[in-house]
Amino acid sequence: MGRMQRREGPTAIGKYGIIQPIMDGIKLISKESIIPSSTNKLYYIGSPIISILLSMIIFGIIPIYNKYTINKENSILLILAILSINIYSVLYGGWGSNSKYSIIGSIRSISQLISYEISIGIIIMSIIYINKEHIINKIIYKQIYIPNIIILFPIFIFLFISIIAETNRPPFDLPEAESELIAGYIVEYGGFKFGAIYLAEYLYIYFFSVLLTTLFIGIPSYQSIISYIIVYSIIWIRASEPRIKYQDLIRFGWLSLLPGSILFFLLYYFLY
């Protein structure tokens, strides 16, 4: 991002620019942990804990080298369930902070998550129906000869857009936009708690990138390379695309992405 935007900080020290994010992490860990006196401490502290735990647990659903750490029979259901539970971390963070800016940011975040979660569920249903399988490992084997991306390219694009919105990445980062709402529901967080929420957000980006690769490409030997290409694409979009208005974000989710996902699901249903 520093190179794309020609920032002097990360690019001035050439190949050692990686030092800056490392120092940012050390700074967040070492900062004093301050809890505002008016907060509901249980929910305030519970929000980053739930967020980071769910982001780590969800990685056990994706088979790495055909091995699972969580029950593989209900893998798709577990993914949808964890994404739904993640809304509580946003709710607790906004409400527990006891700040009007945090509550408004929390409401906006929950509205966005619900809007795009429905599209993600319908798209995954389309993949299940086409492959006649609901176990991720078997969906990979179904793609030995023809990857799903060839047949399902439109909903691949839909899912990619939904993932950007689900992870609050630009240009869909309205709940956390500094110029819009002073960081949204995490405005009262600092230090390690702030770092935990952002770490969880980036873990979700990596998870969704691996999920896209698994569901649409299905080549285990190239899983890491393709996943990093998707992560790079998400960061590229963040560095180059302008932020849209919040009403346009919600309108796009309900009036464009959701009807398009349903339309393609019905189309695949009648064709296959």
C-alpha positions in Angstrom: 0.0 0.0 0.0 2.9 2.4 0.8 4.3 1.8 -2.7 1.0 2.1 -4.4 0.2 5.4 -2.7 3.9 6.6 -2.8 4.2 7.1 0.9 7.6 8.3 2.1 7.5 6.2 5.3 7.2 2.6 4.2 9.1 3.2 0.9 12.0 5.3 2.2 13.8 2.3 3.6 13.4 0.1 0.6 13.2 -3.7 1.3 13.2 -3.0 5.0 9.8 -1.4 4.9 8.4 -4.5 6.6 9.9 -3.0 9.8 7.1 -0.4 10.0 4.1 -2.9 10.5 6.2 -4.9 12.9 6.9 -1.8 15.0 3.2 -0.9 14.8 2.3 -4.3 16.3 4.9 -3.9 19.1 3.5 -0.4 19.8 -0.1 -1.7 20.2 1.0 -4.5 22.5 3.1 -2.3 24.7 0.7 0.6 25.1 -1.1 1.1 28.4 -4.5 -0.7 28.5 -7.1 2.0 29.4 -10.7 1.1 30.1 -13.0 4.2 30.2 -14.9 4.5 33.5 -18.4 4.6 31.9 -18.1 1.4 29.9 -19.8 -1.9 30.6 -16.6 -3.7 31.3 -17.9 -7.2 30.6 -19.1 -6.4 27.1 -16.3 -3.9 26.4 -13.6 -6.5 27.1 -15.6 -9.4 25.7 -15.9 -7.9 22.2 -12.2 -8.2 21.2 -11.9 -11.6 22.9 -14.9 -13.0 20.9 -13.7 -11.4 17.7 -10.1 -12.9 17.9 -11.3 -16.3 19.1 -13.9 -16.7 16.3 -11.3 -15.6 13.7 -8.9 -18.3 14.9 -11.6 -21.1 15.2 -12.9 -20.5 11.7 -9.5 -21.5 10.2 -10.0 -25.1 11.5 -12.9 -25.6 9.1 -10.8 -25.2 5.9 -8.9 -28.4 5.0 -5.2 -27.8 4.7 -3.5 -30.8 2.9 -6.8 -32.6 3.2 -6.8 -32.4 7.0 -9.4 -30.9 9.3 -9.2 -29.7 12.9 -13.0 -29.3 13.2 -15.8 -31.7 12.3 -15.8 -31.8 8.5 -19.3 -33.1 8.1 -20.9 -29.7 9.0 -18.1 -27.5 7.6 -20.4 -25.2 5.6 -22.9 -24.8 8.4 -20.1 -24.0 10.8 -18.8 -21.2 8.5 -22.2 -19.6 8.3 -22.8 -20.0 12.0 -19.5 -18.4 13.0 -20.1 -15.5 10.6 -23.4 -14.9 12.3 -22.0 -15.1 15.8 -19.4 -12.6 14.9 -22.1 -9.9 14.8 -22.2 -10.2 18.6 -18.6 -9.0 18.9 -19.6 -5.8 16.9 -22.7 -5.4 19.0 -20.9 -5.8 22.3 -18.1 -3.4 21.2 -20.5 -0.6 20.4 -22.9 -1.0 23.2 -20.3 -1.8 25.9 -18.3 1.3 25.1 -21.2 3.5 26.2 -20.5 6.1 23.6 -23.0 7.5 21.0 -20.3 7.3 18.3 -19.6 3.6 19.1 -23.3 2.7 19.2 -23.9 4.4 15.8 -20.9 2.7 14.3 -22.1 -0.6 15.8 -25.5 -0.2 14.2 -24.0 0.6 10.8 -21.6 -2.4 11.0 -24.4 -4.8 11.9 -26.6 -3.5 9.1 -23.7 -4.0 6.7 -22.9 -7.5 7.9 -26.5 -8.7 7.7 -26.9 -7.2 4.3 -24.0 -9.1 2.7 -24.2 -12.2 4.9 -27.5 -13.2 3.1 -25.8 -13.0 -0.3 -22.8 -15.1 0.9 -25.3 -17.8 2.2 -27.1 -17.9 -1.2 -23.9 -18.1 -3.1 -22.6 -20.9 -1.0 -25.9 -22.7 -1.5 -25.4 -22.4 -5.3 -22.0 -24.0 -5.0 -23.4 -26.9 -2.9 -26.2 -27.5 -5.4 -23.9 -27.5 -8.4 -21.4 -29.9 -6.8 -24.1 -32.0 -5.0 -21.9 -31.9 -1.9 -21.9 -30.0 1.3 -18.5 -31.1 2.6 -15.6 -28.8 1.6 -13.1 -31.6 1.1 -15.4 -33.3 -1.4 -16.1 -30.1 -3.2 -12.3 -29.8 -3.8 -12.3 -33.3 -5.4 -15.2 -32.4 -7.6 -13.0 -29.8 -9.3 -10.3 -32.1 -10.5 -11.2 -31.6 -14.1 -13.3 -28.4 -14.2 -12.9 -25.8 -11.5 -16.1 -24.2 -10.3 -14.8 -20.7 -11.3 -15.4 -21.6 -15.0 -19.1 -22.4 -14.5 -19.7 -20.1 -11.6 -17.6 -17.1 -12.5 -20.5 -14.5 -12.0 -21.1 -15.6 -8.4 -17.4 -15.8 -7.8 -17.4 -12.0 -8.5 -20.4 -11.6 -6.3 -18.8 -13.5 -3.4 -15.6 -11.5 -3.8 -17.5 -8.3 -3.5 -19.5 -9.6 -0.5 -16.2 -10.6 1.2 -14.8 -7.1 0.9 -18.0 -5.8 2.5 -18.1 -8.5 5.2 -14.6 -7.7 6.3 -15.2 -3.9 6.3 -12.5 -3.3 3.7 -12.4 -0.2 1.5 -14.4 0.9 -0.5 -16.9 -0.7 1.9 -15.3 0.4 5.2 -18.0 2.9 6.1 -18.5 1.6 9.7 -14.8 2.2 10.5 -14.1 5.2 8.2 -12.0 7.7 10.1 -13.4 10.7 8.0 -17.0 9.4 8.4 -17.4 8.1 11.9 -14.0 8.3 13.8 -13.3 4.5 13.5 -16.9 3.4 14.2 -17.6 1.0 17.1 -13.9 0.7 18.0 -13.4 4.4 18.8 -13.1 3.7 22.5 -10.5 1.0 22.1 -6.8 1.3 22.3 -3.6 -0.7 22.8 -3.8 -4.5 22.7 -7.7 -4.5 22.5 -7.6 -2.3 19.4 -4.9 -4.5 17.9 -6.9 -7.7 18.6 -9.9 -6.4 16.7 -7.8 -5.4 13.7 -5.9 -8.7 13.8 -9.2 -10.5 13.7 -10.3 -8.4 10.7 -7.1 -9.4 8.8 -7.5 -13.0 9.8 -10.9 -13.0 8.3 -9.4 -11.6 5.0 -7.0 -14.5 4.9 -9.8 -17.0 5.7 -12.1 -15.7 3.0 -9.3 -15.8 0.5 -8.6 -19.5 1.3 -12.3 -20.2 1.2 -12.6 -18.6 -2.3 -9.7 -20.7 -3.5 -11.2 -23.8 -2.0 -14.7 -23.4 -3.4 -13.8 -22.1 -6.8 -10.3 -23.3 -7.7 -10.0 -26.5 -5.8 -6.2 -27.1 -6.4 -4.6 -28.0 -3.0 -1.0 -27.7 -4.3 -1.6 -24.0 -5.4 -3.9 -23.1 -2.5 -1.4 -20.8 -0.8 -0.4 -19.0 -4.0 -3.9 -18.3 -5.2 -5.0 -17.2 -1.7 -2.2 -14.6 -1.5 -3.2 -13.3 -5.0 -6.8 -12.7 -3.6 -5.4 -11.0 -0.5 -3.2 -8.9 -2.7 -6.2 -7.9 -4.8 -8.2 -6.9 -1.7 -5.3 -4.7 -0.5 -4.9 -3.3 -4.1 -8.6 -2.3 -4.1 -8.1 -0.6 -0.7 -5.2 1.4 -2.0 -6.8 2.6 -5.2 -10.6 2.8 -4.9 -12.5 5.7 -3.3 -15.0 5.2 -0.5 -18.7 5.1 -1.4 -21.6 6.6 0.5 -23.2 4.4 3.2 -26.7 4.5 1.6 -25.1 3.3 -1.7 -23.4 0.5 0.2 -26.7 -0.8 1.7 -28.6 -0.2 -1.5 -26.1 -2.1 -3.6 -26.3 -5.1 -1.1 -30.1 -5.3 -1.1 -31.0 -4.1 -4.6 -28.2 -5.4 -6.7 -26.1 -8.1 -5.1 -28.9 -10.1 -3.3 -31.3 -10.2 -6.4 -28.3 -11.1 -8.6 -27.3 -14.0 -6.3 -30.9 -15.3 -6.2 -31.2 -15.0 -10.0 -28.1 -17.0 -10.6 -29.1 -19.6 -8.0 -32.4 -20.1 -9.8 -30.6 -20.2 -13.1 -28.3 -22.9 -12.0 -31.2 -24.7 -10.4 -33.1 -25.0 -13.7 -30.0 -25.7 -15.8 -28.5 -28.4 -13.5 
